[in-house]
Amino acid sequence: MKASAKAKVKKNLHSKPSWSKEALPNKTDRKGPKPELSASAALFGSKSQSTSGSLAAPTASQKRLPRGKLSKAEEPPGSSQGNNKSQSERRPPMNKIYAGIDLHSNNLVCALVDQAGHRLKHQRLDNRLGLVLEFLQPYQSRLQTVAVEGTFNWYWLVDGLIEQDYPVDLANAAAIRQYDGLKHGDDESDAYFLAELARLDILPTGHICSQEQRPYRDLLRRRMLLVKQRTSQMLSLKSLYARMTGQTLSQGLVKSLSIEEVPKYLSHVADRQIATEQVRLMEQFTQGIRQIEKTVEKVADQLPCYERLQELPGIGRILALTITMETDQISRFASPEDFASYCRCVKAERESNGQRKGFNNEKCGNKYLAWAFVEAAHGAIRTDAACRRFYERKKAKTNAAVATKALACKLAKAAWHAMRKNEPYDAARVFPFLREKNAAVKA
């Protein structure tokens, strides 16, 4: 390579590049007018390139503004941003608080959220009312509701909170379903979920019975348990006799059987001992059932519509007591259909385009009322001609279980009219075929 060419290459290597700081023109050396930035560019402080290809430094009006703050040109008339307050200071105070309590057998988790859904605080506490009140006391004036999970042991907590003037909702655990895609769930998330449902006003709730009536209602529930246990012993005794003799004992004979009569039906000493113990248990259960009935019947006169309910076919004094106490306030149900749904007397199917896609929550409702009206339906089939005719017609189209449940639904709607409107039982209103028959007779 020639010497002149080498010198030229060496000069180019040591010279300043065109994009270096020294190579850029000075602020005073720029030619032409300054490029104007749009309002959006000024808001975000973006740098635009001039027509000559050089980068222009942002002016004072083009500097980046805080997020959410407008420039002077974009500021609406009458607004003032010169107070330099942060966004959190300008935000309205979150005064409302919602609490959710995930209740267990020996402890609970209490969680708090504000009206915007922000999680404030949670804590695991022992099942002691004093600890719960101490946790909630600083927020009592701002609490909108306390959502308590309706587990088997909610009485002490709900009653204690109500006595301290806390607004309480009893969450229906059977009707609450969390999002299935959740990756992790624990007691804290469950408590916050209850509080969030309460904040959104979509919390499925259960009825809180009055403290005065609740013990008698629970006493009737224990009577139902004793009846089931007595029936279990009766069936076991009948099964034992059938295995050993090949014969069957009638239900009436089993009920009236005494301990002294057992040796007449069984020969082996071990079988006699089994039957003797079962008969002794049945007698004890019968005695306990009668004592419970005497206690509950003392308050029967204080119950509304107790006498009116006994006008319905299949409903006697015990079923009338059960229905009245389990219903508590009939004003909770706006229509007979709502009451029948609460008694679990309606279908819980899910359909789409005329096809069955599955079943919904069949546990929504009161299982004790469901039992009471099914028992009433069985009694009505035996004693009432109209109920028996309806049952036979429905059974011919479907089956015995569906027909019994359909009759129970009819009786539940009739009970709503008796309790809500204090109307006497009218079989012609319950069964349309009776109206047709009466119209034909009059014609």
NORHU-V899826 format. One record per residue. RES is the residue in three letters. D_CENTER is the distance of its C-alpha to the mean C-alpha in whole Angstrom. Layout:
[[RES:D_CENTER] [RES:D_CENTER]]
This chain:
[[MET:92] [LYS:94] [ALA:94] [SER:93] [ALA:90] [LYS:89] [ALA:89] [LYS:87] [VAL:84] [LYS:84] [LYS:84] [ASN:81] [LEU:79] [HIS:80] [SER:79] [LYS:76] [PRO:73] [SER:72] [TRP:69] [SER:70] [LYS:69] [GLU:73] [ALA:73] [LEU:71] [PRO:72] [ASN:72] [LYS:70] [THR:73] [ASP:75] [ARG:72] [LYS:73] [GLY:72] [PRO:69] [LYS:66] [PRO:63] [GLU:60] [LEU:57] [SER:54] [ALA:51] [SER:49] [ALA:51] [ALA:52] [LEU:48] [PHE:48] [GLY:52] [SER:52] [LYS:56] [SER:58] [GLN:61] [SER:64] [THR:66] [SER:69] [GLY:66] [SER:66] [LEU:63] [ALA:63] [ALA:62] [PRO:59] [THR:60] [ALA:59] [SER:57] [GLN:55] [LYS:54] [ARG:50] [LEU:48] [PRO:45] [ARG:42] [GLY:40] [LYS:44] [LEU:46] [SER:50] [LYS:52] [ALA:53] [GLU:49] [GLU:48] [PRO:47] [PRO:50] [GLY:49] [SER:46] [SER:47] [GLN:47] [GLY:49] [ASN:47] [ASN:46] [LYS:43] [SER:40] [GLN:37] [SER:35] [GLU:37] [ARG:37] [ARG:33] [PRO:32] [PRO:30] [MET:26] [ASN:26] [LYS:22] [ILE:20] [TYR:16] [ALA:16] [GLY:13] [ILE:14] [ASP:13] [LEU:14] [HIS:17] [SER:19] [ASN:22] [ASN:21] [LEU:18] [VAL:18] [CYS:18] [ALA:18] [LEU:19] [VAL:19] [ASP:21] [GLN:21] [ALA:22] [GLY:19] [HIS:22] [ARG:21] [LEU:23] [LYS:23] [HIS:21] [GLN:23] [ARG:22] [LEU:23] [ASP:24] [ASN:22] [ARG:24] [LEU:24] [GLY:27] [LEU:26] [VAL:22] [LEU:24] [GLU:27] [PHE:25] [LEU:23] [GLN:26] [PRO:28] [TYR:25] [GLN:24] [SER:26] [ARG:24] [LEU:20] [GLN:18] [THR:15] [VAL:14] [ALA:10] [VAL:11] [GLU:9] [GLY:9] [THR:11] [PHE:15] [ASN:16] [TRP:15] [TYR:17] [TRP:20] [LEU:18] [VAL:16] [ASP:19] [GLY:21] [LEU:20] [ILE:20] [GLU:24] [GLN:24] [ASP:23] [TYR:20] [PRO:17] [VAL:14] [ASP:10] [LEU:8] [ALA:5] [ASN:3] [ALA:5] [ALA:6] [ALA:4] [ILE:4] [ARG:8] [GLN:11] [TYR:14] [ASP:16] [GLY:19] [LEU:19] [LYS:22] [HIS:21] [GLY:18] [ASP:18] [ASP:17] [GLU:18] [SER:16] [ASP:13] [ALA:13] [TYR:15] [PHE:12] [LEU:9] [ALA:12] [GLU:13] [LEU:10] [ALA:11] [ARG:14] [LEU:13] [ASP:12] [ILE:9] [LEU:6] [PRO:3] [THR:5] [GLY:7] [HIS:11] [ILE:13] [CYS:17] [SER:20] [GLN:22] [GLU:25] [GLN:23] [ARG:21] [PRO:24] [TYR:25] [ARG:22] [ASP:22] [LEU:25] [LEU:25] [ARG:22] [ARG:25] [ARG:28] [MET:26] [LEU:26] [LEU:30] [VAL:30] [LYS:29] [GLN:31] [ARG:34] [THR:33] [SER:33] [GLN:36] [MET:38] [LEU:37] [SER:39] [LEU:42] [LYS:42] [SER:42] [LEU:44] [TYR:47] [ALA:47] [ARG:47] [MET:50] [THR:52] [GLY:50] [GLN:50] [THR:47] [LEU:46] [SER:45] [GLN:41] [GLY:43] [LEU:46] [VAL:43] [LYS:42] [SER:45] [LEU:47] [SER:48] [ILE:49] [GLU:53] [GLU:52] [VAL:51] [PRO:54] [LYS:55] [TYR:52] [LEU:53] [SER:56] [HIS:55] [VAL:54] [ALA:51] [ASP:49] [ARG:50] [GLN:49] [ILE:45] [ALA:46] [THR:47] [GLU:44] [GLN:41] [VAL:43] [ARG:43] [LEU:39] [MET:39] [GLU:41] [GLN:39] [PHE:35] [THR:37] [GLN:38] [GLY:35] [ILE:33] [ARG:36] [GLN:36] [ILE:32] [GLU:33] [LYS:36] [THR:33] [VAL:31] [GLU:33] [LYS:35] [VAL:32] [ALA:32] [ASP:34] [GLN:31] [LEU:29] [PRO:29] [CYS:29] [TYR:30] [GLU:33] [ARG:32] [LEU:30] [GLN:33] [GLU:34] [LEU:32] [PRO:34] [GLY:32] [ILE:31] [GLY:33] [ARG:32] [ILE:30] [LEU:27] [ALA:28] [LEU:27] [THR:24] [ILE:23] [THR:23] [MET:22] [GLU:19] [THR:18] [ASP:19] [GLN:20] [ILE:20] [SER:20] [ARG:16] [PHE:17] [ALA:20] [SER:21] [PRO:22] [GLU:20] [ASP:17] [PHE:17] [ALA:19] [SER:15] [TYR:14] [CYS:16] [ARG:16] [CYS:19] [VAL:19] [LYS:19] [ALA:16] [GLU:18] [ARG:19] [GLU:22] [SER:24] [ASN:28] [GLY:28] [GLN:27] [ARG:24] [LYS:22] [GLY:20] [PHE:17] [ASN:14] [ASN:11] [GLU:13] [LYS:11] [CYS:9] [GLY:11] [ASN:13] [LYS:16] [TYR:18] [LEU:19] [ALA:19] [TRP:22] [ALA:23] [PHE:24] [VAL:25] [GLU:27] [ALA:28] [ALA:29] [HIS:31] [GLY:33] [ALA:34] [ILE:35] [ARG:38] [THR:39] [ASP:38] [ALA:40] [ALA:38] [CYS:35] [ARG:37] [ARG:38] [PHE:35] [TYR:34] [GLU:37] [ARG:37] [LYS:33] [LYS:34] [ALA:37] [LYS:35] [THR:32] [ASN:32] [ALA:32] [ALA:28] [VAL:27] [ALA:30] [THR:28] [LYS:25] [ALA:26] [LEU:28] [ALA:25] [CYS:23] [LYS:27] [LEU:27] [ALA:23] [LYS:24] [ALA:27] [ALA:26] [TRP:24] [HIS:27] [ALA:29] [MET:26] [ARG:25] [LYS:29] [ASN:31] [GLU:33] [PRO:35] [TYR:34] [ASP:36] [ALA:36] [ALA:37] [ARG:34] [VAL:32] [PHE:34] [PRO:36] [PHE:39] [LEU:40] [ARG:41] [GLU:43] [LYS:45] [ASN:45] [ALA:46] [ALA:49] [VAL:50] [LYS:51] [ALA:53]]
